[in-house]
Amino acid sequence: MKHHFGALAAGIIAATSLTGFVVTAQAQDPTAVIDARKAELKKAGGGMKAIGAFLKEGTGTVADVQAAAATINATAKAFPDWWPAGTAIGVAKSDAKPEIWTNMADFKAKTAAFQTEAAALVSVAAGGDKAAIGAQLGKVGATCKACHDAYKS
C-alpha cells in the first residue's frame, strides 16, 4: 500500500506543477513559454528514461515506474496549452516547426494519441507487469516520435 500511495502522491505533485506551468507560461513572454515548455517536456523524457531503465537494466521499482508514468500522463494532459502562437522556430531556442500552427488539426490529433497512450501507461504500470509496461511504453514512445518527426526541428 505504501508504494501505491507514493506513486499517487507523485502523480498529484506532477499534475499540480504542470497546472502551474500553464497559468504562469500564458502570462509570460514567448521566451519564457518556450523555456518552461522545454523544462516540462524534459520531465516527461526523464520519466520515459526511468521506465526504460527499469525494463532494460532492472533499476528502480514498480512504484518508481508508476510515479514516472504519472509524470508522463500529467505532461500529456497539460501538453495542448504549451503551444501559443509566436513560440515557433526563430523565437528564443524553440525547436517547434511552424507547421504546428498551420496544421493544428493534425497536431491536436497527435496530441490526443499521446494523451490516450500516456493514460494507458498509468493503468498498465499499476499492474506492475514488466512485459505489459514495456509494450505500453513503446506505444507512448511512438506517439512522441510521430509528433517529433512532423513538428520538431
C-alpha positions in Angstrom: 0.0 0.0 0.0 2.9 2.4 0.8 4.3 2.1 -2.7 0.9 2.8 -4.3 0.4 5.9 -2.1 3.9 7.2 -3.1 3.1 6.8 -6.8 -0.3 8.5 -6.3 1.4 11.4 -4.4 4.0 11.7 -7.2 1.2 11.9 -9.8 -0.6 14.6 -7.8 2.6 16.6 -7.4 3.3 16.3 -11.1 -0.2 17.4 -12.1 0.0 20.3 -9.8 3.3 21.5 -11.1 2.2 21.2 -14.7 -1.0 23.2 -13.9 1.2 25.9 -12.5 3.2 25.9 -15.7 0.2 26.6 -17.9 -1.0 29.5 -15.8 2.5 31.0 -15.5 3.5 30.4 -19.1 0.5 32.1 -20.5 1.2 35.2 -18.6 4.8 35.4 -19.8 6.7 36.3 -22.9 7.3 33.7 -25.7 10.9 33.1 -24.5 9.6 32.2 -21.0 6.9 30.0 -22.5 9.5 28.1 -24.6 11.9 27.6 -21.7 9.1 26.4 -19.4 7.7 24.1 -22.2 11.2 22.5 -22.7 11.6 22.0 -18.9 8.3 20.2 -18.6 8.9 18.1 -21.7 12.3 17.1 -20.2 10.4 15.8 -17.1 8.4 13.5 -19.4 11.6 12.4 -21.1 13.1 11.6 -17.7 10.0 9.5 -17.0 10.5 7.6 -20.2 14.1 7.0 -19.4 13.4 5.9 -15.9 10.8 3.3 -17.1 13.3 2.2 -19.8 16.0 1.7 -17.2 13.6 -0.4 -15.1 12.8 -2.5 -18.1 16.3 -2.9 -19.6 18.6 -2.7 -16.5 16.2 -3.6 -13.7 16.9 -0.3 -11.9 14.1 1.2 -9.8 10.9 -0.3 -8.5 7.4 -0.7 -9.8 6.5 2.3 -7.6 9.1 4.3 -9.5 7.6 3.2 -12.8 4.2 4.3 -11.5 5.5 7.7 -10.5 7.2 8.1 -13.9 4.0 7.1 -15.7 2.1 9.7 -13.6 4.6 12.4 -14.7 4.3 11.4 -18.3 0.5 11.4 -18.1 0.4 14.8 -16.4 2.6 16.1 -19.2 0.2 14.7 -21.8 -2.8 16.3 -20.1 -1.1 19.8 -20.0 0.6 19.5 -23.4 -2.1 21.3 -25.6 -1.7 24.5 -23.7 2.1 24.8 -24.3 1.9 26.0 -27.9 0.7 29.6 -28.1 1.3 31.4 -31.4 4.7 33.1 -31.5 6.6 30.2 -30.0 8.0 28.5 -33.1 11.5 28.2 -34.6 13.1 31.6 -34.7 11.8 32.6 -31.2 14.3 32.0 -28.4 15.6 28.4 -28.7 12.3 26.9 -29.9 12.5 23.6 -31.9 8.8 23.9 -32.8 8.2 23.9 -36.5 5.6 26.5 -37.8 3.6 23.5 -39.2 2.2 23.1 -35.7 0.1 26.2 -36.3 -0.6 25.7 -40.0 -1.7 22.1 -39.4 -3.3 22.4 -36.0 -5.9 19.6 -36.6 -3.1 17.0 -37.2 -1.1 18.4 -34.2 -4.2 18.1 -32.0 -4.8 14.5 -33.3 -1.2 13.6 -32.4 -1.6 15.2 -29.0 -4.8 13.2 -28.4 -2.9 10.0 -29.2 -0.2 10.9 -26.8 -2.8 11.6 -24.1 -4.5 8.3 -24.7 -1.4 6.2 -24.6 0.0 8.1 -21.6 -3.2 7.4 -19.6 -3.0 3.8 -20.6 0.6 3.7 -19.3 -0.6 4.7 -15.9 -3.1 1.9 -15.9 -0.6 -0.7 -17.1 2.0 0.5 -14.6 -0.5 0.0 -11.8 -0.5 -3.7 -12.7 3.3 -4.0 -12.4 3.7 -6.5 -15.3 7.1 -5.7 -16.9 6.2 -7.0 -20.4 2.9 -5.0 -20.4 4.7 -1.9 -19.2 7.3 -2.3 -22.0 4.7 -2.8 -24.7 2.8 0.3 -23.5 5.9 2.4 -23.2 6.6 1.6 -26.8 3.2 2.9 -27.7 3.8 6.1 -25.8 7.2 6.5 -27.5 5.6 6.0 -30.9 3.3 9.0 -30.2 6.3 11.1 -29.2 8.2 10.1 -32.3 5.2 10.8 -34.6 4.9 14.4 -33.3 8.7 15.0 -33.2 9.0 13.7 -36.8 6.3 16.1 -38.0 6.7 19.1 -35.7 10.2 19.3 -34.2 13.3 20.5 -36.0 
